[in-house]
């Protein structure tokens, strides 16, 4: 395992371990161009590793793109028990996670919680 993980590799870890589809979780992950190593300059090997992680996420059944209700949030994990968790990475790499309030899941107008 590489010493430094790219954001797509961290997201893959979330799909493989705490939020497994076999445990009833449905994941939606927004992936931006920098995560895919498109545009700008990137370290050697990032494109290969990002593509491999993206392929594995799709194989695990993760929906890639903005969430239907919450928009382009890094990770939205929904469970059959009606639990919804969302995570957004901040500017300094810190992760903000929270359980969304029940009213956010009632099909009303989309709200941004970040």
N, CA, C and O atoms as a printed pandas DataFrame, in Angstrom:
     atom_number atom_name residue_name chain_id  residue_number  x_coord  y_coord  z_coord
0              1         N          UNK        A               1    0.855   -1.186    0.000
1              2        CA          UNK        A               1    0.000    0.000    0.000
2              3         C          UNK        A               1    0.890    1.234    0.000
3              4         O          UNK        A               1    1.847    1.305    0.770
4              5         N          UNK        A               2    0.588    2.199   -0.849
5              6        CA          UNK        A               2    1.390    3.418   -0.920
6              7         C          UNK        A               2    1.358    4.191    0.391
7              8         O          UNK        A               2    0.408    4.090    1.168
8              9         N          UNK        A               3    2.405    4.957    0.618
9             10        CA          UNK        A               3    2.490    5.753    1.832
10            11         C          UNK        A               3    1.426    6.845    1.857
11            12         O          UNK        A               3    0.794    7.067    2.890
12            13         N          UNK        A               4    1.222    7.528    0.735
13            14        CA          UNK        A               4    0.225    8.589    0.636
14            15         C          UNK        A               4   -0.959    8.088   -0.182
15            16         O          UNK        A               4   -0.783    7.477   -1.236
16            17         N          UNK        A               5   -2.154    8.348    0.306
17            18        CA          UNK        A               5   -3.356    7.955   -0.423
18            19         C          UNK        A               5   -3.948    9.171   -1.112
19            20         O          UNK        A               5   -3.953   10.272   -0.560
20            21         N          UNK        A               6   -4.443    8.963   -2.316
21            22        CA          UNK        A               6   -5.176   10.003   -3.007
22            23         C          UNK        A               6   -6.636    9.925   -2.577
23            24         O          UNK        A               6   -7.083    8.904   -2.054
24            25         N          UNK        A               7   -7.372   11.003   -2.799
25            26        CA          UNK        A               7   -8.747   11.087   -2.306
26            27         C          UNK        A               7   -9.619    9.945   -2.829
27            28         O          UNK        A               7  -10.445    9.420   -2.083
28            29         N          UNK        A               8   -9.456    9.550   -4.093
29            30        CA          UNK        A               8  -10.249    8.435   -4.620
30            31         C          UNK        A               8   -9.921    7.125   -3.910
31            32         O          UNK        A               8  -10.791    6.267   -3.760
32            33         N          UNK        A               9   -8.684    6.963   -3.475
33            34        CA          UNK        A               9   -8.305    5.754   -2.740
34            35         C          UNK        A               9   -8.923    5.746   -1.341
35            36         O          UNK        A               9   -9.283    4.690   -0.821
36            37         N          UNK        A              10   -9.042    6.921   -0.744
37            38        CA          UNK        A              10   -9.716    7.025    0.556
38            39         C          UNK        A              10  -11.200    6.694    0.391
39            40         O          UNK        A              10  -11.773    5.971    1.205
40            41         N          UNK        A              11  -11.816    7.223   -0.661
41            42        CA          UNK        A              11  -13.224    6.928   -0.925
42            43         C          UNK        A              11  -13.421    5.433   -1.172
43            44         O          UNK        A              11  -14.419    4.861   -0.734
44            45         N          UNK        A              12  -12.485    4.801   -1.864
45            46        CA          UNK        A              12  -12.557    3.362   -2.084
46            47         C          UNK        A              12  -12.513    2.614   -0.756
47            48         O          UNK        A              12  -13.237    1.636   -0.569
48            49         N          UNK        A              13  -11.677    3.064    0.154
49            50        CA          UNK        A              13  -11.616    2.452    1.485
50            51         C          UNK        A              13  -12.947    2.546    2.213
51            52         O          UNK        A              13  -13.337    1.609    2.909
52            53         N          UNK        A              14  -13.649    3.662    2.063
53            54        CA          UNK        A              14  -14.970    3.808    2.680
54            55         C          UNK        A              14  -15.963    2.815    2.095
55            56         O          UNK        A              14  -16.778    2.245    2.821
56            57         N          UNK        A              15  -15.897    2.606    0.781
57            58        CA          UNK        A              15  -16.824    1.675    0.126
58            59         C          UNK        A              15  -16.504    0.225    0.475
59            60         O          UNK        A              15  -17.401   -0.616    0.513
60            61         N          UNK        A              16  -15.247   -0.067    0.727
61            62        CA          UNK        A              16  -14.849   -1.452    1.035
62            63         C          UNK        A              16  -15.101   -1.836    2.482
63            64         O          UNK        A              16  -15.393   -2.999    2.761
64            65         N          UNK        A              17  -14.999   -0.902    3.402
65            66        CA          UNK        A              17  -15.044   -1.275    4.802
66            67         C          UNK        A              17  -16.269   -0.758    5.545
67            68         O          UNK        A              17  -17.204   -1.537    5.730
68            69         N          UNK        A              18  -16.338    0.503    5.987
69            70        CA          UNK        A              18  -17.483    0.859    6.836
70            71         C          UNK        A              18  -18.819    0.937    6.110
71            72         O          UNK        A              18  -19.861    0.789    6.749
72            73         N          UNK        A              19  -18.827    1.164    4.798
73            74        CA          UNK        A              19  -20.094    1.361    4.080
74            75         C          UNK        A              19  -20.284    0.326    2.966
75            76         O          UNK        A              19  -20.531    0.682    1.814
76            77         N          UNK        A              20  -20.170   -0.932    3.313
77            78        CA          UNK        A              20  -20.287   -2.010    2.331
78            79         C          UNK        A              20  -21.720   -2.170    1.843
79            80         O          UNK        A              20  -22.667   -2.087    2.625
80            81         N          UNK        A              21  -21.867   -2.398    0.544
81            82        CA          UNK        A              21  -23.187   -2.640   -0.044
82            83         C          UNK        A              21  -23.834   -3.875    0.578
83            84         O          UNK        A              21  -25.050   -3.907    0.765
84            85         N          UNK        A              22  -23.039   -4.879    0.896
85            86        CA          UNK        A              22  -23.572   -6.111    1.487
86            87         C          UNK        A              22  -24.177   -5.876    2.873
87            88         O          UNK        A              22  -24.954   -6.697    3.361
88            89         N          UNK        A              23  -23.823   -4.763    3.501
89            90        CA          UNK        A              23  -24.377   -4.408    4.817
90            91         C          UNK        A              23  -25.550   -3.440    4.683
91            92         O          UNK        A              23  -26.037   -2.908    5.681
92            93         N          UNK        A              24  -26.009   -3.209    3.434
93            94        CA          UNK        A              24  -27.183   -2.371    3.225
94            95         C          UNK        A              24  -26.906   -0.912    2.889
95            96         O          UNK        A              24  -27.836   -0.107    2.855
96            97         N          UNK        A              25  -25.659   -0.555    2.642
97            98        CA          UNK        A              25  -25.316    0.835    2.331
98            99         C          UNK        A              25  -25.360    1.092    0.829
99           100         O          UNK        A              25  -24.933    0.255    0.034
100          101         N          UNK        A              26  -25.879    2.255    0.450
101          102        CA          UNK        A              26  -25.846    2.769   -0.921
102          103         C          UNK        A              26  -24.986    4.026   -0.898
103          104         O          UNK        A              26  -25.249    4.947   -0.125
104          105         N          UNK        A              27  -23.977    4.064   -1.729
105          106        CA          UNK        A              27  -23.049    5.199   -1.749
106          107         C          UNK        A              27  -23.167    5.998   -3.033
107          108         O          UNK        A              27  -23.301    5.445   -4.125
108          109         N          UNK        A              28  -23.115    7.313   -2.875
109          110        CA          UNK        A              28  -22.997    8.235   -3.999
110          111         C          UNK        A              28  -21.768    9.082   -3.710
111          112         O          UNK        A              28  -21.630    9.637   -2.620
112          113         N          UNK        A              29  -20.877    9.179   -4.688
113          114        CA          UNK        A              29  -19.642    9.941   -4.502
114          115         C          UNK        A              29  -19.447   10.894   -5.664
115          116         O          UNK        A              29  -19.476   10.494   -6.828
116          117         N          UNK        A              30  -19.250   12.149   -5.335
117          118        CA          UNK        A              30  -18.912   13.136   -6.356
118          119         C          UNK        A              30  -17.399   13.086   -6.551
119          120         O          UNK        A              30  -16.643   13.093   -5.579
120          121         N          UNK        A              31  -16.966   13.037   -7.794
121          122        CA          UNK        A              31  -15.539   12.971   -8.112
122          123         C          UNK        A              31  -15.224   14.132   -9.045
123          124         O          UNK        A              31  -15.749   14.205  -10.156
124          125         N          UNK        A              32  -14.365   15.037   -8.587
125          126        CA          UNK        A              32  -14.036   16.183   -9.436
126          127         C          UNK        A              32  -12.804   15.897  -10.303
127          128         O          UNK        A              32  -12.153   14.862  -10.164
128          129         N          UNK        A              33  -12.509   16.825  -11.183
129          130        CA          UNK        A              33  -11.426   16.642  -12.149
130          131         C          UNK        A              33  -10.068   16.434  -11.480
131          132         O          UNK        A              33   -9.279   15.614  -11.949
132          133         N          UNK        A              34   -9.781   17.147  -10.411
133          134        CA          UNK        A              34   -8.484   16.997   -9.748
134          135         C          UNK        A              34   -8.334   15.612   -9.134
135          136         O          UNK        A              34   -7.234   15.059   -9.116
136          137         N          UNK        A              35   -9.425   15.046   -8.631
137          138        CA          UNK        A              35   -9.361   13.684   -8.097
138          139         C          UNK        A              35   -9.045   12.684   -9.199
139          140         O          UNK        A              35   -8.381   11.676   -8.956
140          141         N          UNK        A              36   -9.519   12.963  -10.410
141          142        CA          UNK        A              36   -9.270   12.089  -11.568
142          143         C          UNK        A              36   -7.928   12.398  -12.227
143          144         O          UNK        A              36   -7.544   11.741  -13.195
144          145         N          UNK        A              37   -7.212   13.396  -11.705
145          146        CA          UNK        A              37   -5.923   13.841  -12.248
146          147         C          UNK        A              37   -6.096   14.437  -13.643
147          148         O          UNK        A              37   -5.251   14.242  -14.517
148          149         N          UNK        A              38   -7.191   15.160  -13.845
149          150        CA          UNK        A              38   -7.446   15.852  -15.111
150          151         C          UNK        A              38   -7.133   17.327  -14.910
151          152         O          UNK        A              38   -7.653   17.946  -13.981
152          153         N          UNK        A              39   -6.310   17.888  -15.748
153          154        CA          UNK        A              39   -5.930   19.293  -15.620
154          155         C          UNK        A              39   -4.881   19.471  -14.543
155          156         O          UNK        A              39   -4.730   18.621  -13.666
156          157         N          UNK        A              40   -4.174   20.548  -14.607
157          158        CA          UNK        A              40   -3.142   20.819  -13.610
158          159         C          UNK        A              40   -1.982   19.838  -13.724
159          160         O          UNK        A              40   -1.870   19.097  -14.701
160          161         N          UNK        A              41   -1.131   19.845  -12.720
161          162        CA          UNK        A              41   -0.006   18.903  -12.688
162          163         C          UNK        A              41   -0.207   17.949  -11.520
163          164         O          UNK        A              41   -0.706   18.332  -10.461
164          165         N          UNK        A              42    0.185   16.717  -11.730
165          166        CA          UNK        A              42   -0.029   15.677  -10.724
166          167         C          UNK        A              42    1.214   14.813  -10.599
167          168         O          UNK        A              42    1.980   14.681  -11.553
168          169         N          UNK        A              43    1.417   14.226   -9.430
169          170        CA          UNK        A              43    2.580   13.349   -9.248
170          171         C          UNK        A              43    2.527   12.146  -10.197
171          172         O          UNK        A              43    1.458   11.711  -10.622
172          173         N          UNK        A              44    3.677   11.645  -10.500
173          174        CA          UNK        A              44    3.792   10.456  -11.352
174          175         C          UNK        A              44    2.999    9.298  -10.730
175          176         O          UNK        A              44    3.133    9.016   -9.539
176          177         N          UNK        A              45    2.193    8.649  -11.528
177          178        CA          UNK        A              45    1.433    7.495  -11.062
178          179         C          UNK        A              45    0.033    7.818  -10.562
179          180         O          UNK        A              45   -0.765    6.906  -10.343
180          181         N          UNK        A              46   -0.284    9.099  -10.376
181          182        CA          UNK        A              46   -1.610    9.436   -9.837
182          183         C          UNK        A              46   -2.722    9.042  -10.805
183          184         O          UNK        A              46   -3.753    8.522  -10.377
184          185         N          UNK        A              47   -2.531    9.278  -12.086
185          186        CA          UNK        A              47   -3.581    8.950  -13.061
186          187         C          UNK        A              47   -3.901    7.456  -12.991
187          188         O          UNK        A              47   -5.070    7.072  -12.946
188          189         N          UNK        A              48   -2.873    6.623  -12.981
189          190        CA          UNK        A              48   -3.067    5.175  -12.928
190          191         C          UNK        A              48   -3.807    4.763  -11.658
191          192         O          UNK        A              48   -4.753    3.977  -11.711
192          193         N          UNK        A              49   -3.376    5.293  -10.525
193          194        CA          UNK        A              49   -4.004    4.935   -9.244
194          195         C          UNK        A              49   -5.427    5.466   -9.155
195          196         O          UNK        A              49   -6.310    4.784   -8.634
196          197         N          UNK        A              50   -5.661    6.684   -9.660
197          198        CA          UNK        A              50   -7.015    7.256   -9.633
198          199         C          UNK        A              50   -7.955    6.442  -10.514
199          200         O          UNK        A              50   -9.083    6.155  -10.115
200          201         N          UNK        A              51   -7.502    6.068  -11.702
201          202        CA          UNK        A              51   -8.336    5.264  -12.595
202          203         C          UNK        A              51   -8.643    3.894  -11.999
203          204         O          UNK        A              51   -9.762    3.395  -12.126
204          205         N          UNK        A              52   -7.661    3.291  -11.356
205          206        CA          UNK        A              52   -7.875    1.980  -10.721
206          207         C          UNK        A              52   -8.904    2.092   -9.595
207          208         O          UNK        A              52   -9.784    1.240   -9.473
208          209         N          UNK        A              53   -8.797    3.134   -8.775
209          210        CA          UNK        A              53   -9.752    3.324   -7.673
210          211         C          UNK        A              53  -11.152    3.596   -8.211
211          212         O          UNK        A              53  -12.129    3.069   -7.679
212          213         N          UNK        A              54  -11.261    4.401   -9.244
213          214        CA          UNK        A              54  -12.555    4.714   -9.837
214          215         C          UNK        A              54  -13.210    3.454  -10.422
215          216         O          UNK        A              54  -14.412    3.242  -10.261
216          217         N          UNK        A              55  -12.418    2.629  -11.093
217          218        CA          UNK        A              55  -12.927    1.370  -11.649
218          219         C          UNK        A              55  -13.448    0.460  -10.531
219          220         O          UNK        A              55  -14.511   -0.146  -10.664
220          221         N          UNK        A              56  -12.695    0.368   -9.434
221          222        CA          UNK        A              56  -13.105   -0.486   -8.319
222          223         C          UNK        A              56  -14.359    0.052   -7.629
223          224         O          UNK        A              56  -15.212   -0.725   -7.201
224          225         N          UNK        A              57  -14.474    1.371   -7.519
225          226        CA          UNK        A              57  -15.685    1.963   -6.942
226          227         C          UNK        A              57  -16.908    1.573   -7.764
227          228         O          UNK        A              57  -17.939    1.192   -7.210
228          229         N          UNK        A              58  -16.791    1.667   -9.078
229          230        CA          UNK        A              58  -17.908    1.286   -9.946
230          231         C          UNK        A              58  -18.233   -0.195   -9.803
231          232         O          UNK        A              58  -19.404   -0.575   -9.792
232          233         N          UNK        A              59  -17.209   -1.031   -9.695
233          234        CA          UNK        A              59  -17.417   -2.473   -9.521
234          235         C          UNK        A              59  -18.145   -2.779   -8.211
235          236         O          UNK        A              59  -18.885   -3.759   -8.121
236          237         N          UNK        A              60  -17.936   -1.945   -7.210
237          238        CA          UNK        A              60  -18.605   -2.115   -5.918
238          239         C          UNK        A              60  -20.033   -1.562   -5.932
239          240         O          UNK        A              60  -20.756   -1.691   -4.944
240          241         N          UNK        A              61  -20.438   -0.953   -7.037
241          242        CA          UNK        A              61  -21.797   -0.433   -7.155
242          243         C          UNK        A              61  -21.983    0.991   -6.670
243          244         O          UNK        A              61  -23.115    1.436   -6.483
244          245         N          UNK        A              62  -20.891    1.712   -6.463
245          246        CA          UNK        A              62  -20.976    3.106   -6.024
246          247         C          UNK        A              62  -21.468    3.966   -7.188
247          248         O          UNK        A              62  -20.992    3.828   -8.315
248          249         N          UNK        A              63  -22.420    4.852   -6.907
249          250        CA          UNK        A              63  -22.895    5.801   -7.904
250          251         C          UNK        A              63  -21.910    6.962   -7.942
251          252         O          UNK        A              63  -21.659    7.601   -6.920
252          253         N          UNK        A              64  -21.352    7.235   -9.117
253          254        CA          UNK        A              64  -20.394    8.327   -9.278
254          255         C          UNK        A              64  -21.139    9.510   -9.895
255          256         O          UNK        A              64  -21.733    9.394  -10.967
256          257         N          UNK        A              65  -21.096   10.642   -9.204
257          258        CA          UNK        A              65  -21.763   11.850   -9.683
258          259         C          UNK        A              65  -22.429   12.561   -8.519
259          260         O          UNK        A              65  -22.334   12.107   -7.379
260          261         N          UNK        A              66  -23.102   13.669   -8.792
261          262        CA          UNK        A              66  -23.779   14.393   -7.707
262          263         C          UNK        A              66  -24.965   13.589   -7.174
263          264         O          UNK        A              66  -25.622   12.863   -7.920
264          265         N          UNK        A              67  -25.224   13.727   -5.899
265          266        CA          UNK        A              67  -26.367   13.064   -5.277
266          267         C          UNK        A              67  -27.643   13.757   -5.735
267          268         O          UNK        A              67  -27.655   14.973   -5.928
268          269         N          UNK        A              68  -28.709   12.997   -5.910
269          270        CA          UNK        A              68  -29.970   13.554   -6.430
270          271         C          UNK        A              68  -30.554   14.641   -5.539
271          272         O          UNK        A              68  -31.167   15.584   -6.038
272          273         N          UNK        A              69  -30.373   14.523   -4.237
273          274        CA          UNK        A              69  -30.944   15.496   -3.312
274          275         C          UNK        A              69  -29.908   16.494   -2.790
275          276         O          UNK        A              69  -30.199   17.685   -2.683
276          277         N          UNK        A              70  -28.710   16.020   -2.468
277          278        CA          UNK        A              70  -27.717   16.861   -1.799
278          279         C          UNK        A              70  -26.685   17.475   -2.737
279          280         O          UNK        A              70  -25.873   18.299   -2.316
280          281         N          UNK        A              71  -26.713   17.079   -4.001
281          282        CA          UNK        A              71  -25.797   17.675   -4.963
282          283         C          UNK        A              71  -24.399   17.091   -4.896
283          284         O          UNK        A              71  -24.232   15.931   -4.518
284          285         N          UNK        A              72  -23.374   17.886   -5.262
285          286        CA          UNK        A              72  -22.005   17.381   -5.373
286          287         C          UNK        A              72  -21.277   17.295   -4.030
287          288         O          UNK        A              72  -20.335   18.045   -3.773
288          289         N          UNK        A              73  -21.719   16.387   -3.197
289          290        CA          UNK        A              73  -21.073   16.132   -1.899
290          291         C          UNK        A              73  -20.080   14.991   -2.106
291          292         O          UNK        A              73  -20.374   14.048   -2.841
292          293         N          UNK        A              74  -18.916   15.061   -1.473
293          294        CA          UNK        A              74  -17.898   14.030   -1.670
294          295         C          UNK        A              74  -18.460   12.626   -1.476
295          296         O          UNK        A              74  -18.294   11.774   -2.349
296          297         N          UNK        A              75  -19.121   12.367   -0.347
297          298        CA          UNK        A              75  -19.660   11.037   -0.070
298          299         C          UNK        A              75  -21.015   11.171    0.605
299          300         O          UNK        A              75  -21.153   11.885    1.599
300          301         N          UNK        A              76  -22.016   10.485    0.066
301          302        CA          UNK        A              76  -23.310   10.342    0.739
302          303         C          UNK        A              76  -23.535    8.849    0.895
303          304         O          UNK        A              76  -23.555    8.112   -0.090
304          305         N          UNK        A              77  -23.705    8.405    2.130
305          306        CA          UNK        A              77  -23.941    6.994    2.440
306          307         C          UNK        A              77  -25.357    6.867    2.983
307          308         O          UNK        A              77  -25.702    7.470    3.999
308          309         N          UNK        A              78  -26.168    6.081    2.297
309          310        CA          UNK        A              78  -27.555    5.887    2.706
310          311         C          UNK        A              78  -27.743    4.428    3.089
311          312         O          UNK        A              78  -27.263    3.526    2.402
312          313         N          UNK        A              79  -28.446    4.207    4.191
313          314        CA          UNK        A              79  -28.671    2.849    4.676
314          315         C          UNK        A              79  -30.149    2.527    4.660
315          316         O          UNK        A              79  -30.991    3.413    4.805
316          317         N          UNK        A              80  -30.456    1.269    4.484
317          318        CA          UNK        A              80  -31.846    0.821    4.446
318          319         C          UNK        A              80  -32.608    1.191    5.718
319          320         O          UNK        A              80  -33.833    1.310    5.693
320          321         N          UNK        A              81  -31.898    1.373    6.817
321          322        CA          UNK        A              81  -32.534    1.743    8.078
322          323         C          UNK        A              81  -32.880    3.226    8.124
323          324         O          UNK        A              81  -33.257    3.740    9.177
324          325         N          UNK        A              82  -32.757    3.915    6.999
325          326        CA          UNK        A              82  -33.041    5.333    6.800
326          327         C          UNK        A              82  -31.953    6.241    7.355
327          328         O          UNK        A              82  -32.157    7.451    7.457
328          329         N          UNK        A              83  -30.803    5.685    7.716
329          330        CA          UNK        A              83  -29.688    6.524    8.127
330          331         C          UNK        A              83  -29.028    7.115    6.895
331          332         O          UNK        A              83  -28.816    6.416    5.905
332          333         N          UNK        A              84  -28.704    8.389    6.952
333          334        CA          UNK        A              84  -27.998    9.051    5.860
334          335         C          UNK        A              84  -26.815    9.791    6.460
335          336         O          UNK        A              84  -26.973   10.579    7.393
336          337         N          UNK        A              85  -25.639    9.536    5.928
337          338        CA          UNK        A              85  -24.439   10.221    6.373
338          339         C          UNK        A              85  -23.820   10.916    5.170
339          340         O          UNK        A              85  -23.837   10.383    4.061
340          341         N          UNK        A              86  -23.275   12.100    5.389
341          342        CA          UNK        A              86  -22.614   12.820    4.306
342          343         C          UNK        A              86  -21.256   13.296    4.787
343          344         O          UNK        A              86  -21.082   13.634    5.958
344          345         N          UNK        A              87  -20.306   13.321    3.882
345          346        CA          UNK        A              87  -18.957   13.747    4.217
346          347         C          UNK        A              87  -18.446   14.666    3.123
347          348         O          UNK        A              87  -18.627   14.398    1.936
348          349         N          UNK        A              88  -17.814   15.741    3.530
349          350        CA          UNK        A              88  -17.241   16.700    2.584
350          351         C          UNK        A              88  -15.831   17.012    3.032
351          352         O          UNK        A              88  -15.601   17.279    4.211
352          353         N          UNK        A              89  -14.886   16.983    2.115
353          354        CA          UNK        A              89  -13.506   17.307    2.432
354          355         C          UNK        A              89  -13.325   18.814    2.352
355          356         O          UNK        A              89  -13.747   19.444    1.383
356          357         N          UNK        A              90  -12.702   19.389    3.365
357          358        CA          UNK        A              90  -12.468   20.830    3.399
358          359         C          UNK        A              90  -11.207   21.222    2.656
359          360         O          UNK        A              90  -10.500   20.372    2.114
360          361         N          UNK        A              91  -10.934   22.511    2.635
361          362        CA          UNK        A              91   -9.782   23.043    1.903
362          363         C          UNK        A              91   -8.453   22.513    2.413
363          364         O          UNK        A              91   -7.516   22.349    1.631
364          365         N          UNK        A              92   -8.355   22.248    3.673
365          366        CA          UNK        A              92   -7.095   21.794    4.250
366          367         C          UNK        A              92   -7.038   20.276    4.367
367          368         O          UNK        A              92   -6.150   19.746    5.033
368          369         N          UNK        A              93   -7.964   19.572    3.735
369          370        CA          UNK        A              93   -7.959   18.124    3.764
370          371         C          UNK        A              93   -8.729   17.533    4.929
371          372         O          UNK        A              93   -8.848   16.312    5.031
372          373         N          UNK        A              94   -9.260   18.384    5.822
373          374        CA          UNK        A              94  -10.038   17.859    6.933
374          375         C          UNK        A              94  -11.371   17.343    6.404
375          376         O          UNK        A              94  -11.876   17.835    5.394
376          377         N          UNK        A              95  -11.928   16.369    7.075
377          378        CA          UNK        A              95  -13.188   15.780    6.629
378          379         C          UNK        A              95  -14.288   16.192    7.589
379          380         O          UNK        A              95  -14.159   16.038    8.804
380          381         N          UNK        A              96  -15.373   16.720    7.032
381          382        CA          UNK        A              96  -16.540   17.101    7.813
382          383         C          UNK        A              96  -17.615   16.063    7.534
383          384         O          UNK        A              96  -18.062   15.930    6.394
384          385         N          UNK        A              97  -18.034   15.330    8.551
385          386        CA          UNK        A              97  -19.063   14.316    8.373
386          387         C          UNK        A              97  -20.196   14.588    9.326
387          388         O          UNK        A              97  -20.002   15.134   10.412
388          389         N          UNK        A              98  -21.391   14.196    8.904
389          390        CA          UNK        A              98  -22.535   14.365    9.799
390          391         C          UNK        A              98  -23.666   13.472    9.351
391          392         O          UNK        A              98  -23.786   13.107    8.182
392          393         N          UNK        A              99  -24.486   13.136   10.316
393          394        CA          UNK        A              99  -25.747   12.472    9.995
394          395         C          UNK        A              99  -26.708   13.582    9.623
395          396         O          UNK        A              99  -26.833   14.566   10.352
396          397         N          UNK        A             100  -27.379   13.437    8.512
397          398        CA          UNK        A             100  -28.290   14.480    8.061
398          399         C          UNK        A             100  -29.615   14.370    8.791
399          400         O          UNK        A             100  -30.052   13.265    9.112
400          401         N          UNK        A             101  -30.266   15.500    9.059
401          402        CA          UNK        A             101  -31.532   15.468    9.794
402          403         C          UNK        A             101  -32.620   14.767    8.994
403          404         O          UNK        A             101  -32.589   14.787    7.763
404          405         N          UNK        A             102  -33.590   14.143    9.679
405          406        CA          UNK        A             102  -34.659   13.426    8.977
406          407         C          UNK        A             102  -35.386   14.295    7.954
407          408         O          UNK        A             102  -35.791   13.789    6.907
408          409         N          UNK        A             103  -35.561   15.574    8.224
409          410        CA          UNK        A             103  -36.265   16.450    7.284
410          411         C          UNK        A             103  -35.519   16.580    5.971
411          412         O          UNK        A             103  -36.118   16.919    4.951
412          413         N          UNK        A             104  -34.207   16.313    5.979
413          414        CA          UNK        A             104  -33.419   16.394    4.757
414          415         C          UNK        A             104  -33.732   15.232    3.828
415          416         O          UNK        A             104  -33.374   15.269    2.650
416          417         N          UNK        A             105  -34.397   14.199    4.344
417          418        CA          UNK        A             105  -34.656   12.998    3.559
418          419         C          UNK        A             105  -36.120   12.875    3.159
419          420         O          UNK        A             105  -36.531   11.820    2.675
420          421         N          UNK        A             106  -36.903   13.899    3.341
421          422        CA          UNK        A             106  -38.345   13.805    3.108
422          423         C          UNK        A             106  -38.751   14.115    1.678
423          424         O          UNK        A             106  -39.945   14.165    1.386
424          425         N          UNK        A             107  -37.815   14.321    0.792
425          426        CA          UNK        A             107  -38.144   14.578   -0.597
426          427         C          UNK        A             107  -38.513   16.028   -0.873
427          428         O          UNK        A             107  -39.001   16.350   -1.956
428          429         N          UNK        A             108  -38.283   16.898    0.093
429          430        CA          UNK        A             108  -38.557   18.318   -0.102
430          431         C          UNK        A             108  -37.489   18.939   -0.985
431          432         O          UNK        A             108  -36.710   18.223   -1.613
432          433         N          UNK        A             109  -37.445   20.265   -1.040
433          434        CA          UNK        A             109  -36.450   20.918   -1.885
434          435         C          UNK        A             109  -35.031   20.597   -1.409
435          436         O          UNK        A             109  -34.782   20.447   -0.213
436          437         N          UNK        A             110  -34.125   20.495   -2.350
437          438        CA          UNK        A             110  -32.739   20.182   -2.012
438          439         C          UNK        A             110  -32.156   21.296   -1.160
439          440         O          UNK        A             110  -32.383   22.477   -1.424
440          441         N          UNK        A             111  -31.413   20.918   -0.149
441          442        CA          UNK        A             111  -30.748   21.886    0.714
442          443         C          UNK        A             111  -29.278   21.549    0.761
443          444         O          UNK        A             111  -28.906   20.376    0.719
444          445         N          UNK        A             112  -28.446   22.554    0.847
445          446        CA          UNK        A             112  -27.016   22.329    0.994
446          447         C          UNK        A             112  -26.698   22.355    2.476
447          448         O          UNK        A             112  -27.013   23.330    3.158
448          449         N          UNK        A             113  -26.085   21.309    2.980
449          450        CA          UNK        A             113  -25.736   21.219    4.395
450          451         C          UNK        A             113  -24.262   21.517    4.631
451          452         O          UNK        A             113  -23.771   21.372    5.751
452          453         N          UNK        A             114  -23.554   21.933    3.587
453          454        CA          UNK        A             114  -22.136   22.273    3.729
454          455         C          UNK        A             114  -21.895   23.608    3.111
455          456         O          UNK        A             114  -20.765   24.095    3.116
